[in-house]
Amino acid sequence: FGWKGGIGTASRVVPAAGGGFVVGALVQSNFGRPTDLTIRGVPVGRTLPPPEAGAAPATERGSVMVVLATDAPLDARQLRRLCARAAVGLARTGSHHGHGSGDFVIAFGVAQRIPHAPEALVRTETVVADESRAMQWLFPAVVESVEEAVLNSLCRADTVTGRDGHVRCALPVDEVARMVERARGGLG
């Protein structure tokens, strides 16, 4: 979004009725145009002063990498379904996956231990049922975690000066917080 980004993380715990599982997101953010930045539904990028001249091209050329982790016992297909929901979290920040954007999402689960050299011919795994409450809760947990991880990467970054004197400014967090507060009518 033209501001200094980097690594952001966030997680959610699914309610006990949905299994009490945890979903975590780690995001490396280097994407978006300043005018697209959206926080809590507020298009702050439309009114924020630009970070600096030449900070972001007119077209989207950045990339984002997302890693999802969960302790829910999911199979490979279900993990792919979680990956698909990450795009919704990115969209909530203003991303539109522009042409040339090198975005990818991977997911892994830690619930299953698969032996390297099993003695048995057949192994049994426990997986969450697709129609269960767990899946209904895991999807929004992914969306919220990815959105928050992107925002954390922006809000926790500091201004840096890189090679050849190139400067990437930190997001003016206090100013953005005031903008969001005003737009949401004091709802926070």
mmCIF file of the C-alpha atoms, coordinates in Angstrom:
data_MODEL
# 
_entry.id   MODEL 
# 
loop_
_atom_site.group_PDB 
_atom_site.id 
_atom_site.type_symbol 
_atom_site.label_atom_id 
_atom_site.label_alt_id 
_atom_site.label_comp_id 
_atom_site.label_asym_id 
_atom_site.label_entity_id 
_atom_site.label_seq_id 
_atom_site.pdbx_PDB_ins_code 
_atom_site.Cartn_x 
_atom_site.Cartn_y 
_atom_site.Cartn_z 
_atom_site.occupancy 
_atom_site.B_iso_or_equiv 
_atom_site.pdbx_formal_charge 
_atom_site.auth_seq_id 
_atom_site.auth_comp_id 
_atom_site.auth_asym_id 
_atom_site.auth_atom_id 
_atom_site.pdbx_PDB_model_num 
ATOM 1   C CA . PHE A 1 1   ? 0.000   0.000   0.000   1.00 0.00 ? 1   PHE A CA 1 
ATOM 2   C CA . GLY A 1 2   ? 3.025   2.235   -0.438  1.00 0.00 ? 2   GLY A CA 1 
ATOM 3   C CA . TRP A 1 3   ? 3.811   2.303   3.280   1.00 0.00 ? 3   TRP A CA 1 
ATOM 4   C CA . LYS A 1 4   ? 6.487   0.220   4.957   1.00 0.00 ? 4   LYS A CA 1 
ATOM 5   C CA . GLY A 1 5   ? 5.129   -3.265  5.417   1.00 0.00 ? 5   GLY A CA 1 
ATOM 6   C CA . GLY A 1 6   ? 6.817   -6.473  6.391   1.00 0.00 ? 6   GLY A CA 1 
ATOM 7   C CA . ILE A 1 7   ? 5.794   -9.445  8.474   1.00 0.00 ? 7   ILE A CA 1 
ATOM 8   C CA . GLY A 1 8   ? 2.522   -9.481  10.375  1.00 0.00 ? 8   GLY A CA 1 
ATOM 9   C CA . THR A 1 9   ? 0.824   -12.194 12.379  1.00 0.00 ? 9   THR A CA 1 
ATOM 10  C CA . ALA A 1 10  ? -2.583  -12.771 13.906  1.00 0.00 ? 10  ALA A CA 1 
ATOM 11  C CA . SER A 1 11  ? -4.655  -15.695 15.123  1.00 0.00 ? 11  SER A CA 1 
ATOM 12  C CA . ARG A 1 12  ? -8.143  -16.664 16.145  1.00 0.00 ? 12  ARG A CA 1 
ATOM 13  C CA . VAL A 1 13  ? -9.562  -19.356 18.404  1.00 0.00 ? 13  VAL A CA 1 
ATOM 14  C CA . VAL A 1 14  ? -12.704 -21.067 17.146  1.00 0.00 ? 14  VAL A CA 1 
ATOM 15  C CA . PRO A 1 15  ? -15.435 -21.242 19.818  1.00 0.00 ? 15  PRO A CA 1 
ATOM 16  C CA . ALA A 1 16  ? -15.625 -24.468 21.828  1.00 0.00 ? 16  ALA A CA 1 
ATOM 17  C CA . ALA A 1 17  ? -18.807 -25.464 19.963  1.00 0.00 ? 17  ALA A CA 1 
ATOM 18  C CA . GLY A 1 18  ? -16.698 -25.489 16.784  1.00 0.00 ? 18  GLY A CA 1 
ATOM 19  C CA . GLY A 1 19  ? -13.850 -27.478 18.298  1.00 0.00 ? 19  GLY A CA 1 
ATOM 20  C CA . GLY A 1 20  ? -11.836 -24.747 20.009  1.00 0.00 ? 20  GLY A CA 1 
ATOM 21  C CA . PHE A 1 21  ? -9.230  -24.927 17.240  1.00 0.00 ? 21  PHE A CA 1 
ATOM 22  C CA . VAL A 1 22  ? -6.676  -22.215 16.563  1.00 0.00 ? 22  VAL A CA 1 
ATOM 23  C CA . VAL A 1 23  ? -5.960  -20.635 13.178  1.00 0.00 ? 23  VAL A CA 1 
ATOM 24  C CA . GLY A 1 24  ? -2.884  -18.486 12.748  1.00 0.00 ? 24  GLY A CA 1 
ATOM 25  C CA . ALA A 1 25  ? -1.776  -16.346 9.823   1.00 0.00 ? 25  ALA A CA 1 
ATOM 26  C CA . LEU A 1 26  ? 1.687   -15.054 8.996   1.00 0.00 ? 26  LEU A CA 1 
ATOM 27  C CA . VAL A 1 27  ? 1.735   -12.492 6.209   1.00 0.00 ? 27  VAL A CA 1 
ATOM 28  C CA . GLN A 1 28  ? 4.607   -10.894 4.320   1.00 0.00 ? 28  GLN A CA 1 
ATOM 29  C CA . SER A 1 29  ? 3.034   -7.795  2.835   1.00 0.00 ? 29  SER A CA 1 
ATOM 30  C CA . ASN A 1 30  ? 4.499   -5.855  -0.056  1.00 0.00 ? 30  ASN A CA 1 
ATOM 31  C CA . PHE A 1 31  ? 1.439   -5.052  -2.117  1.00 0.00 ? 31  PHE A CA 1 
ATOM 32  C CA . GLY A 1 32  ? -1.294  -2.543  -2.828  1.00 0.00 ? 32  GLY A CA 1 
ATOM 33  C CA . ARG A 1 33  ? -1.581  1.078   -3.881  1.00 0.00 ? 33  ARG A CA 1 
ATOM 34  C CA . PRO A 1 34  ? -1.809  3.774   -1.196  1.00 0.00 ? 34  PRO A CA 1 
ATOM 35  C CA . THR A 1 35  ? -5.276  4.832   -2.374  1.00 0.00 ? 35  THR A CA 1 
ATOM 36  C CA . ASP A 1 36  ? -6.631  1.279   -1.929  1.00 0.00 ? 36  ASP A CA 1 
ATOM 37  C CA . LEU A 1 37  ? -5.797  0.875   1.776   1.00 0.00 ? 37  LEU A CA 1 
ATOM 38  C CA . THR A 1 38  ? -8.918  0.011   3.769   1.00 0.00 ? 38  THR A CA 1 
ATOM 39  C CA . ILE A 1 39  ? -9.013  -0.467  7.539   1.00 0.00 ? 39  ILE A CA 1 
ATOM 40  C CA . ARG A 1 40  ? -12.113 -1.791  9.306   1.00 0.00 ? 40  ARG A CA 1 
ATOM 41  C CA . GLY A 1 41  ? -14.161 -0.947  6.238   1.00 0.00 ? 41  GLY A CA 1 
ATOM 42  C CA . VAL A 1 42  ? -12.909 2.640   6.093   1.00 0.00 ? 42  VAL A CA 1 
ATOM 43  C CA . PRO A 1 43  ? -11.116 3.588   2.838   1.00 0.00 ? 43  PRO A CA 1 
ATOM 44  C CA . VAL A 1 44  ? -8.356  5.506   4.648   1.00 0.00 ? 44  VAL A CA 1 
ATOM 45  C CA . GLY A 1 45  ? -6.043  5.389   1.640   1.00 0.00 ? 45  GLY A CA 1 
ATOM 46  C CA . ARG A 1 46  ? -8.312  7.734   -0.294  1.00 0.00 ? 46  ARG A CA 1 
ATOM 47  C CA . THR A 1 47  ? -7.704  10.611  2.119   1.00 0.00 ? 47  THR A CA 1 
ATOM 48  C CA . LEU A 1 48  ? -4.289  9.868   3.636   1.00 0.00 ? 48  LEU A CA 1 
ATOM 49  C CA . PRO A 1 49  ? -1.508  11.993  2.204   1.00 0.00 ? 49  PRO A CA 1 
ATOM 50  C CA . PRO A 1 50  ? 0.719   9.848   -0.035  1.00 0.00 ? 50  PRO A CA 1 
ATOM 51  C CA . PRO A 1 51  ? 3.613   8.198   1.833   1.00 0.00 ? 51  PRO A CA 1 
ATOM 52  C CA . GLU A 1 52  ? 6.271   9.709   -0.460  1.00 0.00 ? 52  GLU A CA 1 
ATOM 53  C CA . ALA A 1 53  ? 6.854   10.338  -4.141  1.00 0.00 ? 53  ALA A CA 1 
ATOM 54  C CA . GLY A 1 54  ? 7.307   7.124   -6.071  1.00 0.00 ? 54  GLY A CA 1 
ATOM 55  C CA . ALA A 1 55  ? 6.334   4.936   -3.121  1.00 0.00 ? 55  ALA A CA 1 
ATOM 56  C CA . ALA A 1 56  ? 4.020   2.751   -5.128  1.00 0.00 ? 56  ALA A CA 1 
ATOM 57  C CA . PRO A 1 57  ? 3.358   2.448   -8.832  1.00 0.00 ? 57  PRO A CA 1 
ATOM 58  C CA . ALA A 1 58  ? -0.002  3.373   -10.321 1.00 0.00 ? 58  ALA A CA 1 
ATOM 59  C CA . THR A 1 59  ? -0.586  -0.313  -11.025 1.00 0.00 ? 59  THR A CA 1 
ATOM 60  C CA . GLU A 1 60  ? -0.388  -3.132  -8.512  1.00 0.00 ? 60  GLU A CA 1 
ATOM 61  C CA . ARG A 1 61  ? 2.943   -4.938  -8.824  1.00 0.00 ? 61  ARG A CA 1 
ATOM 62  C CA . GLY A 1 62  ? 3.659   -6.030  -5.288  1.00 0.00 ? 62  GLY A CA 1 
ATOM 63  C CA . SER A 1 63  ? 3.127   -9.383  -3.719  1.00 0.00 ? 63  SER A CA 1 
ATOM 64  C CA . VAL A 1 64  ? 1.880   -10.975 -0.561  1.00 0.00 ? 64  VAL A CA 1 
ATOM 65  C CA . MET A 1 65  ? 2.771   -14.313 0.928   1.00 0.00 ? 65  MET A CA 1 
ATOM 66  C CA . VAL A 1 66  ? 0.430   -15.888 3.459   1.00 0.00 ? 66  VAL A CA 1 
ATOM 67  C CA . VAL A 1 67  ? 1.130   -18.899 5.657   1.00 0.00 ? 67  VAL A CA 1 
ATOM 68  C CA . LEU A 1 68  ? -1.805  -20.388 7.547   1.00 0.00 ? 68  LEU A CA 1 
ATOM 69  C CA . ALA A 1 69  ? -1.399  -22.829 10.426  1.00 0.00 ? 69  ALA A CA 1 
ATOM 70  C CA . THR A 1 70  ? -4.035  -24.676 12.393  1.00 0.00 ? 70  THR A CA 1 
ATOM 71  C CA . ASP A 1 71  ? -4.351  -27.369 14.997  1.00 0.00 ? 71  ASP A CA 1 
ATOM 72  C CA . ALA A 1 72  ? -7.650  -28.486 13.458  1.00 0.00 ? 72  ALA A CA 1 
ATOM 73  C CA . PRO A 1 73  ? -7.335  -31.989 11.984  1.00 0.00 ? 73  PRO A CA 1 
ATOM 74  C CA . LEU A 1 74  ? -7.817  -31.150 8.300   1.00 0.00 ? 74  LEU A CA 1 
ATOM 75  C CA . ASP A 1 75  ? -6.963  -33.039 5.136   1.00 0.00 ? 75  ASP A CA 1 
ATOM 76  C CA . ALA A 1 76  ? -5.194  -31.478 2.143   1.00 0.00 ? 76  ALA A CA 1 
ATOM 77  C CA . ARG A 1 77  ? -8.450  -30.513 0.421   1.00 0.00 ? 77  ARG A CA 1 
ATOM 78  C CA . GLN A 1 78  ? -9.758  -28.773 3.526   1.00 0.00 ? 78  GLN A CA 1 
ATOM 79  C CA . LEU A 1 79  ? -6.465  -26.895 3.914   1.00 0.00 ? 79  LEU A CA 1 
ATOM 80  C CA . ARG A 1 80  ? -6.836  -25.695 0.303   1.00 0.00 ? 80  ARG A CA 1 
ATOM 81  C CA . ARG A 1 81  ? -10.308 -24.443 1.219   1.00 0.00 ? 81  ARG A CA 1 
ATOM 82  C CA . LEU A 1 82  ? -8.787  -22.408 4.054   1.00 0.00 ? 82  LEU A CA 1 
ATOM 83  C CA . CYS A 1 83  ? -6.243  -20.979 1.595   1.00 0.00 ? 83  CYS A CA 1 
ATOM 84  C CA . ALA A 1 84  ? -9.062  -19.806 -0.669  1.00 0.00 ? 84  ALA A CA 1 
ATOM 85  C CA . ARG A 1 85  ? -10.556 -17.794 2.222   1.00 0.00 ? 85  ARG A CA 1 
ATOM 86  C CA . ALA A 1 86  ? -7.304  -15.866 2.711   1.00 0.00 ? 86  ALA A CA 1 
ATOM 87  C CA . ALA A 1 87  ? -8.141  -13.832 -0.405  1.00 0.00 ? 87  ALA A CA 1 
ATOM 88  C CA . VAL A 1 88  ? -11.213 -12.480 1.387   1.00 0.00 ? 88  VAL A CA 1 
ATOM 89  C CA . GLY A 1 89  ? -9.037  -11.237 4.248   1.00 0.00 ? 89  GLY A CA 1 
ATOM 90  C CA . LEU A 1 90  ? -6.698  -9.554  1.776   1.00 0.00 ? 90  LEU A CA 1 
ATOM 91  C CA . ALA A 1 91  ? -9.644  -7.947  -0.022  1.00 0.00 ? 91  ALA A CA 1 
ATOM 92  C CA . ARG A 1 92  ? -10.861 -6.475  3.265   1.00 0.00 ? 92  ARG A CA 1 
ATOM 93  C CA . THR A 1 93  ? -7.609  -4.463  3.405   1.00 0.00 ? 93  THR A CA 1 
ATOM 94  C CA . GLY A 1 94  ? -8.174  -3.080  -0.100  1.00 0.00 ? 94  GLY A CA 1 
ATOM 95  C CA . SER A 1 95  ? -6.213  -5.624  -2.121  1.00 0.00 ? 95  SER A CA 1 
ATOM 96  C CA . HIS A 1 96  ? -7.606  -6.546  -5.505  1.00 0.00 ? 96  HIS A CA 1 
ATOM 97  C CA . HIS A 1 97  ? -4.848  -8.963  -6.600  1.00 0.00 ? 97  HIS A CA 1 
ATOM 98  C CA . GLY A 1 98  ? -3.680  -6.759  -9.440  1.00 0.00 ? 98  GLY A CA 1 
ATOM 99  C CA . HIS A 1 99  ? -2.072  -7.937  -12.637 1.00 0.00 ? 99  HIS A CA 1 
ATOM 100 C CA . GLY A 1 100 ? 1.547   -8.774  -11.907 1.00 0.00 ? 100 GLY A CA 1 
ATOM 101 C CA . SER A 1 101 ? 0.895   -9.369  -8.239  1.00 0.00 ? 101 SER A CA 1 
ATOM 102 C CA . GLY A 1 102 ? 2.717   -12.503 -7.080  1.00 0.00 ? 102 GLY A CA 1 
ATOM 103 C CA . ASP A 1 103 ? 0.391   -13.628 -4.317  1.00 0.00 ? 103 ASP A CA 1 
ATOM 104 C CA . PHE A 1 104 ? 0.338   -17.080 -2.784  1.00 0.00 ? 104 PHE A CA 1 
ATOM 105 C CA . VAL A 1 105 ? -1.101  -18.806 0.245   1.00 0.00 ? 105 VAL A CA 1 
ATOM 106 C CA . ILE A 1 106 ? -0.017  -22.066 1.856   1.00 0.00 ? 106 ILE A CA 1 
ATOM 107 C CA . ALA A 1 107 ? -1.549  -23.841 4.823   1.00 0.00 ? 107 ALA A CA 1 
ATOM 108 C CA . PHE A 1 108 ? -0.498  -26.636 7.107   1.00 0.00 ? 108 PHE A CA 1 
ATOM 109 C CA . GLY A 1 109 ? -1.974  -28.479 10.040  1.00 0.00 ? 109 GLY A CA 1 
ATOM 110 C CA . VAL A 1 110 ? -0.239  -29.743 13.138  1.00 0.00 ? 110 VAL A CA 1 
ATOM 111 C CA . ALA A 1 111 ? -2.937  -32.141 14.353  1.00 0.00 ? 111 ALA A CA 1 
ATOM 112 C CA . GLN A 1 112 ? -1.737  -35.202 12.433  1.00 0.00 ? 112 GLN A CA 1 
ATOM 113 C CA . ARG A 1 113 ? 1.568   -36.943 13.052  1.00 0.00 ? 113 ARG A CA 1 
ATOM 114 C CA . ILE A 1 114 ? 2.526   -38.982 10.025  1.00 0.00 ? 114 ILE A CA 1 
ATOM 115 C CA . PRO A 1 115 ? 5.372   -41.409 10.700  1.00 0.00 ? 115 PRO A CA 1 
ATOM 116 C CA . HIS A 1 116 ? 8.293   -41.276 8.303   1.00 0.00 ? 116 HIS A CA 1 
ATOM 117 C CA . ALA A 1 117 ? 8.623   -45.068 8.152   1.00 0.00 ? 117 ALA A CA 1 
ATOM 118 C CA . PRO A 1 118 ? 5.314   -46.584 9.277   1.00 0.00 ? 118 PRO A CA 1 
ATOM 119 C CA . GLU A 1 119 ? 5.152   -50.262 10.167  1.00 0.00 ? 119 GLU A CA 1 
ATOM 120 C CA . ALA A 1 120 ? 1.455   -50.615 9.386   1.00 0.00 ? 120 ALA A CA 1 
ATOM 121 C CA . LEU A 1 121 ? 0.134   -50.974 5.852   1.00 0.00 ? 121 LEU A CA 1 
ATOM 122 C CA . VAL A 1 122 ? -2.882  -48.809 6.617   1.00 0.00 ? 122 VAL A CA 1 
ATOM 123 C CA . ARG A 1 123 ? -3.170  -45.741 8.772   1.00 0.00 ? 123 ARG A CA 1 
ATOM 124 C CA . THR A 1 124 ? -6.235  -44.023 10.103  1.00 0.00 ? 124 THR A CA 1 
ATOM 125 C CA . GLU A 1 125 ? -6.604  -40.274 10.460  1.00 0.00 ? 125 GLU A CA 1 
ATOM 126 C CA . THR A 1 126 ? -9.184  -38.153 12.177  1.00 0.00 ? 126 THR A CA 1 
ATOM 127 C CA . VAL A 1 127 ? -10.396 -35.199 10.132  1.00 0.00 ? 127 VAL A CA 1 
ATOM 128 C CA . VAL A 1 128 ? -13.004 -32.524 10.677  1.00 0.00 ? 128 VAL A CA 1 
ATOM 129 C CA . ALA A 1 129 ? -16.282 -33.282 8.917   1.00 0.00 ? 129 ALA A CA 1 
ATOM 130 C CA . ASP A 1 130 ? -16.921 -30.822 6.081   1.00 0.00 ? 130 ASP A CA 1 
ATOM 131 C CA . GLU A 1 131 ? -20.467 -30.128 7.212   1.00 0.00 ? 131 GLU A CA 1 
ATOM 132 C CA . SER A 1 132 ? -19.461 -29.604 10.846  1.00 0.00 ? 132 SER A CA 1 
ATOM 133 C CA . ARG A 1 133 ? -19.554 -26.420 12.885  1.00 0.00 ? 133 ARG A CA 1 
ATOM 134 C CA . ALA A 1 134 ? -15.767 -26.438 12.876  1.00 0.00 ? 134 ALA A CA 1 
ATOM 135 C CA . MET A 1 135 ? -15.523 -25.622 9.165   1.00 0.00 ? 135 MET A CA 1 
ATOM 136 C CA . GLN A 1 136 ? -18.186 -22.931 9.551   1.00 0.00 ? 136 GLN A CA 1 
ATOM 137 C CA . TRP A 1 137 ? -15.994 -21.276 12.200  1.00 0.00 ? 137 TRP A CA 1 
ATOM 138 C CA . LEU A 1 138 ? -12.606 -21.898 10.571  1.00 0.00 ? 138 LEU A CA 1 
ATOM 139 C CA . PHE A 1 139 ? -13.419 -19.920 7.412   1.00 0.00 ? 139 PHE A CA 1 
ATOM 140 C CA . PRO A 1 140 ? -14.150 -16.584 9.141   1.00 0.00 ? 140 PRO A CA 1 
ATOM 141 C CA . ALA A 1 141 ? -11.192 -17.217 11.475  1.00 0.00 ? 141 ALA A CA 1 
ATOM 142 C CA . VAL A 1 142 ? -8.933  -17.316 8.409   1.00 0.00 ? 142 VAL A CA 1 
ATOM 143 C CA . VAL A 1 143 ? -10.471 -14.145 6.939   1.00 0.00 ? 143 VAL A CA 1 
ATOM 144 C CA . GLU A 1 144 ? -10.083 -12.202 10.188  1.00 0.00 ? 144 GLU A CA 1 
ATOM 145 C CA . SER A 1 145 ? -6.557  -13.501 10.870  1.00 0.00 ? 145 SER A CA 1 
ATOM 146 C CA . VAL A 1 146 ? -5.274  -12.611 7.410   1.00 0.00 ? 146 VAL A CA 1 
ATOM 147 C CA . GLU A 1 147 ? -6.829  -9.136  7.507   1.00 0.00 ? 147 GLU A CA 1 
ATOM 148 C CA . GLU A 1 148 ? -5.385  -8.441  10.951  1.00 0.00 ? 148 GLU A CA 1 
ATOM 149 C CA . ALA A 1 149 ? -1.954  -9.828  10.024  1.00 0.00 ? 149 ALA A CA 1 
ATOM 150 C CA . VAL A 1 150 ? -1.737  -7.430  7.057   1.00 0.00 ? 150 VAL A CA 1 
ATOM 151 C CA . LEU A 1 151 ? -2.744  -4.495  9.241   1.00 0.00 ? 151 LEU A CA 1 
ATOM 152 C CA . ASN A 1 152 ? -0.260  -5.563  11.930  1.00 0.00 ? 152 ASN A CA 1 
ATOM 153 C CA . SER A 1 153 ? 2.510   -5.645  9.323   1.00 0.00 ? 153 SER A CA 1 
ATOM 154 C CA . LEU A 1 154 ? 1.700   -2.041  8.415   1.00 0.00 ? 154 LEU A CA 1 
ATOM 155 C CA . CYS A 1 155 ? 1.039   -0.691  11.904  1.00 0.00 ? 155 CYS A CA 1 
ATOM 156 C CA . ARG A 1 156 ? 4.143   -2.214  13.494  1.00 0.00 ? 156 ARG A CA 1 
ATOM 157 C CA . ALA A 1 157 ? 6.599   -1.192  10.762  1.00 0.00 ? 157 ALA A CA 1 
ATOM 158 C CA . ASP A 1 158 ? 9.082   1.646   11.196  1.00 0.00 ? 158 ASP A CA 1 
ATOM 159 C CA . THR A 1 159 ? 10.340  4.061   8.551   1.00 0.00 ? 159 THR A CA 1 
ATOM 160 C CA . VAL A 1 160 ? 13.503  2.690   6.949   1.00 0.00 ? 160 VAL A CA 1 
ATOM 161 C CA . THR A 1 161 ? 16.183  4.041   4.667   1.00 0.00 ? 161 THR A CA 1 
ATOM 162 C CA . GLY A 1 162 ? 17.509  1.427   2.312   1.00 0.00 ? 162 GLY A CA 1 
ATOM 163 C CA . ARG A 1 163 ? 20.026  1.105   -0.450  1.00 0.00 ? 163 ARG A CA 1 
ATOM 164 C CA . ASP A 1 164 ? 20.851  4.257   -2.392  1.00 0.00 ? 164 ASP A CA 1 
ATOM 165 C CA . GLY A 1 165 ? 18.925  6.331   0.141   1.00 0.00 ? 165 GLY A CA 1 
ATOM 166 C CA . HIS A 1 166 ? 15.503  4.917   -0.739  1.00 0.00 ? 166 HIS A CA 1 
ATOM 167 C CA . VAL A 1 167 ? 13.075  5.649   2.084   1.00 0.00 ? 167 VAL A CA 1 
ATOM 168 C CA . ARG A 1 168 ? 9.931   3.709   2.913   1.00 0.00 ? 168 ARG A CA 1 
ATOM 169 C CA . CYS A 1 169 ? 7.776   5.581   5.420   1.00 0.00 ? 169 CYS A CA 1 
ATOM 170 C CA . ALA A 1 170 ? 5.858   3.999   8.258   1.00 0.00 ? 170 ALA A CA 1 
ATOM 171 C CA . LEU A 1 171 ? 2.088   4.272   8.212   1.00 0.00 ? 171 LEU A CA 1 
ATOM 172 C CA . PRO A 1 172 ? 0.997   7.258   10.359  1.00 0.00 ? 172 PRO A CA 1 
ATOM 173 C CA . VAL A 1 173 ? -0.835  5.005   12.815  1.00 0.00 ? 173 VAL A CA 1 
ATOM 174 C CA . ASP A 1 174 ? -2.201  7.745   15.089  1.00 0.00 ? 174 ASP A CA 1 
ATOM 175 C CA . GLU A 1 175 ? -3.637  9.653   12.137  1.00 0.00 ? 175 GLU A CA 1 
ATOM 176 C CA . VAL A 1 176 ? -5.156  6.470   10.688  1.00 0.00 ? 176 VAL A CA 1 
ATOM 177 C CA . ALA A 1 177 ? -6.689  5.562   14.064  1.00 0.00 ? 177 ALA A CA 1 
ATOM 178 C CA . ARG A 1 178 ? -8.347  8.988   14.253  1.00 0.00 ? 178 ARG A CA 1 
ATOM 179 C CA . MET A 1 179 ? -9.674  8.610   10.698  1.00 0.00 ? 179 MET A CA 1 
ATOM 180 C CA . VAL A 1 180 ? -11.166 5.195   11.447  1.00 0.00 ? 180 VAL A CA 1 
ATOM 181 C CA . GLU A 1 181 ? -12.643 6.414   14.744  1.00 0.00 ? 181 GLU A CA 1 
ATOM 182 C CA . ARG A 1 182 ? -14.299 9.416   13.040  1.00 0.00 ? 182 ARG A CA 1 
ATOM 183 C CA . ALA A 1 183 ? -15.619 7.344   10.137  1.00 0.00 ? 183 ALA A CA 1 
ATOM 184 C CA . ARG A 1 184 ? -17.076 4.702   12.424  1.00 0.00 ? 184 ARG A CA 1 
ATOM 185 C CA . GLY A 1 185 ? -18.735 7.319   14.627  1.00 0.00 ? 185 GLY A CA 1 
ATOM 186 C CA . GLY A 1 186 ? -16.748 6.490   17.740  1.00 0.00 ? 186 GLY A CA 1 
ATOM 187 C CA . LEU A 1 187 ? -17.427 2.759   17.404  1.00 0.00 ? 187 LEU A CA 1 
ATOM 188 C CA . GLY A 1 188 ? -13.676 1.973   17.296  1.00 0.00 ? 188 GLY A CA 1 
# 
